[in-house]
Amino acid sequence: MPYTISDECIACGACAAECPSEAISEGDGKYVIDPDKCVDCGACAGVCPVDAPQEG
């Protein structure tokens, strides 16, 4: 199941830089994950300072 980014996102960009499938992009006030590109690796969750990326 693809990761999603919660409203806790502070738009720092750390997750986008870490994503191996380039599934994360800047959205309206927070980053968003394209579920069709997400490979469920969790790399984004490992670098987020506010734990915004969530599984499922």
Backbone hydrogen bonds in HBPLUS format (Angstrom, degrees):
<---DONOR---> <-ACCEPTOR-->    atom                        ^
c    i                          cat <-CA-CA->   ^        H-A-AA   ^      H-
h    n   atom  resd res      DA  || num        DHA   H-A  angle D-A-AA Bond
n    s   type  num  typ     dist DA aas  dist angle  dist       angle   num
A0056-GLY N   A0002-PRO O   3.10 MM  54  5.51 131.0  2.35 119.7 133.5     1
A0004-THR N   A0054-GLN O   2.86 MM  50  5.35 154.2  1.93 150.5 158.8     2
A0054-GLN N   A0004-THR O   2.72 MM  50  5.35 162.3  1.75 157.9 164.2     3
A0006-SER N   A0052-ALA O   2.93 MM  46  4.96 168.5  1.95 126.3 128.8     4
A0009-CYS N   A0006-SER O   3.26 MM   3  6.08 168.7  2.27 121.5 123.3     5
A0017-ALA N   A0013-GLY O   3.24 MM   4  6.46 159.8  2.28 155.2 159.7     6
A0018-GLU N   A0015-CYS O   3.11 MM   3  5.18 130.7  2.36  97.0 110.2     7
A0019-CYS N   A0015-CYS O   3.09 MM   4  6.22 131.2  2.34 148.7 161.0     8
A0034-ASP N   A0023-ALA O   2.77 MM  11  5.09 165.1  1.79 147.4 151.8     9
A0025-SER N   A0032-VAL O   2.97 MM   7  5.57 157.5  2.02 155.5 162.8    10
A0032-VAL N   A0025-SER O   2.82 MM   7  5.57 162.7  1.85 165.3 171.1    11
A0027-GLY N   A0030-LYS O   2.72 MM   3  5.27 140.2  1.87 132.8 146.4    12
A0037-LYS N   A0034-ASP O   3.03 MM   3  5.51 149.6  2.13 114.3 122.9    13
A0038-CYS N   A0034-ASP O   3.09 MM   4  6.23 143.9  2.22 154.2 165.2    14
A0046-GLY N   A0042-GLY O   3.21 MM   4  6.50 145.7  2.34 148.9 158.0    15
A0047-VAL N   A0044-CYS O   3.27 MM   3  5.62 149.6  2.37 105.6 113.4    16
